[in-house]
Amino acid sequence: MNETQQYQRYQELQQWVGWTDEDGLRVAEAGQLVRPALPALIDDFYDEIARHPDARQVITGGQPQIERLKATLHTWVTELFSGVYDEDYVAKRWRVGHRHVEIGLNQVYANAALGRLRRGLEAVLATQLSHDAARLNALRQSLMTLLDLDLAIIGDAYQSEFTAKQQRMERLATIGQVAGGVAHELRNPLNVVKTSVYYLQHIKPANPEKTRDHLERISRQVEVADNVISALSDFAKLPMPNKRPTQLAACIDQVLSAETFPENVEVTVSCPANLPLVLVDDKQLRIAVSNLVRNAREAMPDGGQLTIECRQSDGYVEISVSDTGVGIAPEHITKILQPFFSTKARGIGLGLALTRAILDKNSGTLKVDSELGRGSTFVVRLLPAPPGALDT
């Protein structure tokens, strides 16, 4: 949010609380009354911080830093009573919130400290205007409204910067996860290529059959590495969906027609043609369902039953893909949808992550139930298309 947007936000808040020019004049008048007491109030402000370890720990520069902070607070309070609440004023308040995030100060302590300062200002005003209750109430109300506005804009800045910081940390964590996954997935084929190249370079004279085997070996491993890179690229470049009303029965038929199953795997499908249409990108949905079907097939190396069922449930349309395969260990259930996590010896670990990413973009969800030795069920939940929509 730039400074112009920050100021527009502040003006919106002013309108919300009913701030007027008369409030500004009353605050300026209050400033004249409390100005002599400011040094004592500021000393009290930082004395209280010193009594709270969680707040005090962010002050790492000792007394010299405290003196600088006191001067900054004095400027802040002086500007509070200036009567000028322009874009520059708001930008300075916004920076306070950002600074709190930078130094690691929990906003709850900033709020409490400002509450203490607020109480001190009220006490000074009450003493100065003890003879004029009506005037005291008017000045107090305007000052408290202004402090509320300051607290709101500082809190908004704090939340904005805190969210941005969290997102940066999550991006770094994701980059680390992706880098680790790519390194792991590419290291094996590269090691195989390396040993074959070593053989071709150093075994003289080379056996023609062995040479051909090693060249084929290199070709296969290059293809493995290329598949890893292609899968990662597909995951990273998943486009925004082109949603349209889609018939699930037709989608399931297209998925199954593109798959092959061993003779010992029996496939059962129950997907009524009269189910409500779903609002999805049909191409992306086919990728997601194909991944689930492929996973189910690979989970049954000794054969079994693969069941696909479509139904209505609680206002949604669901697709369940079940197998009677090896199942998933309980400790892996929460991990299998993460990129680069795979229980397969030669798995890349992007299929289910891609499936979840597709469903997220298509306003869908994915639920997993599994039991070791008995099989797994993946349930996709989708939004129905609006009533009357046609599958075009």
N, C-alpha and C positions, 0 to 999 in steps of 0.2 A: 504494500500500500504506500503510494507516494504521499508527499506532504499536502498536496491539494486534496487528495482523497481523505487523508486524515482530518483535514479541516472541515471538509464536507460532513464527515461522520460527527465531528464535534458540534457543528451547527444543527445537525439533526437531533443530537442529544439535548442541545439547548432548547429546541422547540418542544421536545418531549417533556422536559421538566418545567416549561413555561418561563424560561429565562428572558428578562427584559433589560433594556438600557438602564432603567431605574435600579435594577438589582446591581448593576455594575457601579452605579454612583454610591449606593449604600455600602457596598464592599469597600470602595475607596475611602469612605468615611470611617468605616470600621478599622481600616488600616492605620489611619492617623491615631486612633485610640490605642491600638495594641502595639504600635511600633516600639515604644520604650521597653516593652516586656519581651521582645523577640529574642535577645541574647540568652535570657534565662530559660525561655521555652526551648530553644535549640539545644542548650546544654542538657536540659532534662531529657530531650529526645534521644540523645546519644548515650546519656547515662543509663537510660532504660535498656537500650540495645546491649550495652555492656553486661547487663545482668542475665542475658539470654544466650547461652552458648551457640545454639543453632544460627542465630542472627549475627552474633559477634564473630563467628569463624570466617565470615567473608571479608572482614577488615583485617588484611594481612600486613598493612604498612605501619602499624603502630600509631602512636599519637600524632605524628605528622600527617598521616592519612586522615585521621579523625578531624584535625583542624581544617584540612581541605574540604572534607565533607560538610563540616559546619558552615563554611563559607558558601558552599554550593546550596545548602538548604536555606541559608539566609537570602540568597538571590532568588531562590524558588518562591519563598514566602513573600518577598518584596514584589515580585511579578504578580503573585496572586492578588495583591491589593492595588495593582497598577490601574485597573479599569480597562486595560487593553488586552483583548482576548482574540488576537488575530492568528494568522497561519503560523507565524514564528512561535507564538506562545504555545500553540497546540503541538508543534513539532518538538519543542523542548520537553513537554510532558510525555510525548510518545517515546522519546529517547530514554526517559527514566525507566519505563517498563522494559525496554530492550536491555538496558544496563543491568537490571536486576537478574535477567536470565543469564547474561554473560558472566556475572560474578557468582551465580549459583544461589541467589537469595530467594528463598521461598516467598511467594507473593503474600502469604498469610501474615508474615512478619511485617512487611511493608504496610499492609492494611492496618494491622494493630498499632504500628508506630504512628501512622497518620491519624488514627483514632485518638491516640494520646495527645498529639499536637492539637487536634480539633477541640478536645476537652479543655486544654490549657487556654486556647484562644477564647472559648466560651466563658471561662472563668474570668479572664481579664476584662472582657466586654461587660460581664455582669457587675464587676466592681466599678467600672467607669460609668455605667449607666444605671446604677441602682436606683436613681431618682426618677427615671423615665422608662417605665416598663414597656410602654408601647413602642418607643424608639428602639429599645433593646431587642424586642421581639422581631421588629422589622429588619434590623441589621443582622441579627443572628440568623434569621431565615435565609437571607440572601447569601450570607457567608457559607452556611452549611450546604446550600444548593450548589455553590461554586466548588466547594470541596468534594461534593459528590460527583460533579462533572469531571474534576481532576482525577478522582479515583477511578471513574469509569474509563477514561481515555488511557490512563496508565495500565489498568487491568486489561484493556483491549490490546494494547501494545505488548504486554507481557504474554498474553495468550497467543498472539500472532507469532512472536519471536520463539516462544516455547514450542509451538507446533512446527515452525520451520526448522528448529533445531532437531526435533524428534525425527522429522522427515529426512533431514540430512544424515542423521545417524542410521536410520533404516536403509537409506540408499547405500551408505557405505557398507552396512552389514550384508545387503543383497549383493553388492559388487564382490565382497569377500566370498560369499557363498557361491556365486556364479564362477568366480575365478578358481576356487577350490574344486568345484565340480568339473569344470572344463579341464583343469590340470589332471584330475584323477581319470577322467574318461579318455583323454588323449595320451596319457603316459603309457598305457598298455600297448596300443597299436604302434606307437613310436618305438617302444623297446623291441617289439617283434621286428619292425623294419630295420632297426639298428643291427640286430643280430644277423639278419639275412644279408644286409649290405656287407657286414664284416666277413661273412662266409664268402660272398662273391668276390670280395677284394683280396682275400688272403689264401683261399684254397686253390692251389695251382698243381696240376691242371684240374680244372673244375669238371665234375661229372655232368654231362649234358642234362641228364634226368634231374639231378639235384639242382642244377642251375634253374631249370624250368620250375621246379617246385618252389624254390625261393622267390623267383620272380612272381609266381602266382600268389605266394604268401604275402609279398609286399603289396601286390594289387589289392588283395582282400583287406589288408589292414588300412590301406589308404582309403578304401571305400568305407570302412568302419569310422575312421576319423572324419570323413566327409559327412557321414550320416549324423555324427555328433554335432558338427558345425551347422548342418542344415536344420536339425531339430532345435538347436539354440536360436537360430535365426528366425524360424517360424514362431517360436515362443516370444521372442523380443518384438517381432513386427506384426503381431496379431492385430489386424485392422479393426476399426470400429464396425460393429455389426450393421448389416442392412436388414433390419427386421421387417418381416411381413407375415401374414397369416400362413401357417404351415400345417399340413396334415401329417400327424405322426406315423400313421400306418404306411404312407408312401415313403417317408423318411427311413423307417426301419427296413422296408423292403430294399431300398437302394443300398443301405449299409450291408445287409446280409448278402446281396447279390455280388458285392465286391470282395467278400471274404470267402476263405476256404476252411473247411473243418475236417479233421481226421475222422475216420469211420467210427472210432470209439467215442466220439462226442455227439450226443443227441441234442438237437436244437429245437426248442419249443417256443412258439411266439403266440401271444395273445394281445392283439392291438386292434380293438374295434374301429371300424372305419367311421363310426358315428360319434367318436369322441370330439369334443370342442377343438377347434384349431388353436395352435399355440403361436404366440407372437415372438418369432426368433429369426435369426439369420439361418436359413436352412442349410447352407453349405457348412457353416461353423458347427451347427448341431450335428451334422453327419460325422464330422471329425471327432467331436466329443463322444458320440455313441460308438463310433468305430474303435476308439481307444478302450472303452469299457468292454466291448465285445472281445477285442483282442486280448485284453488282460484276463478275461474270464476263460478264454480258450487256453491260454498259456498256463493258467493256474491248475489245469487238469491234464498233466502229461500222461497220466494213465487212463484217460477217458473220464466221462461223466455226463452230467446233465447241465446244459446251458438254457436258462429260461429268461425270456424277455416278455415283460408284461406292462401294458399301458392302461392307465385308469384315471378317474377323477377322484380327488381327495381334498376336502376342506377348501373348495374354491380354486384349486390348482389342478394341473394335469401332470401326472407322474409317469416316468419310465423307470422300471426296475430291471436291472441286469444281474441275474443270479447264477452262481456256479456251485458245483459240488466238489470243488477242488481242495487244495492244500490249506486254504484259509490264511489269515494274517494274524501274527502275534499281537496281543493287546498293546505291547509297548511300541508297536509300529503303526498302529491305527492313526495316531495324530500326526505321523510324519510322512505317510505315503503320498499326501497331496503336495508336499514341498518339492521344489525343483531339485533335481539330482539325487533324490533319495529313491533307492530301488532295492527290493528284496531279491531281485533276479541277479544271477551271477553275471549276465552280460547285458543288464538293463542300463539304459541311459538315465532313467529317472525323470523324464520330462513329459511322458504321456498323460499321467493323471494331473500333473501341474497345469499342463496345457488345457486339459478338460475343464478343470476348475476355473481357469482364466476365461475360457470361452463362456461358461455358464454365468460367471460374474458379469461379463459384458452383455449377456442376454437376459439379465435380471432373473437368473435361475440359481438353484442351489444344488449341492451334491452331498449326500449323506452315505456313510459307510457302516455296514454291520458285518461282522465276520467272526468265525470261530475256527480255531486251528483244527484241521482234520475234517471239517464239515463243509467248508466253503464260505463264500462271501456274497453279499448283496450290495450293489451300488444303486441308490435311488436318486434320480434327477427330478427336480420339481420345477415346473415352468408356469408362467402366467398364460392364461387363455387369451386368445385374441378377442377384441371387442365383439359384442353380439352382432350378427349379421355380416361379419367380414367374410370375404371369399378368398379361397386359396388361389391366387393368380400368379 
